[in-house]
């Protein structure tokens, strides 16, 4: 069961990266709200600070995805369980959960005249992050490193 849930994450994580997480704008009539996704946020970051954009891209996108791929390889016996500690470390490096907490803080706080609404992508991304944590834990139990 966990192996198929993990395979689903290989599809759902990229969908969540492009999905609208938040709608933000000025809380006045006549002003529309802009949709913000992980990818659109990274695009803005690439324009202002390339070094920070590289770090965030690695820790928020590549690290969680590489961990998910590695867990799938272990689950399908294509990678030895002794790789699990390295995958666990990759999970620790992954900023997806920290990024998610930061998004929830933004939603709860709101700022002055700013209006922030939650979009469906935040729920999808939240589910992906929580599922990834649970799948990693269950895989470690099912395939103890030798």
C-alpha angles and dihedrals in degrees: 000000000000091000092059092044088052091050088051088056089058087064100033098050094062090044089052091050091059098035119101108263099178141006111217137176145112114319094232130106116261092032114104125214122249118225115234123201131174090255094048089050091051091048089056090047092051089057094052107031120011096184093053090043090055092050095046092045091053097044098038100038115013100039096053092042094048089049090052092049091047092050090050090052091051092046092052091045093246092119127040117252088238085079090067095090089055090048089049088054089049087054090052090052092049110103095196093106093045090047089052093052090050090053092052090050090053091051094048097044102043115184126248109280092002119111120206124187127184115241129202093261092068090060091047092048090047091052091048093051094047092045091050091053092048094045091050090052093047092047091052089053094046096044108034112193113255 
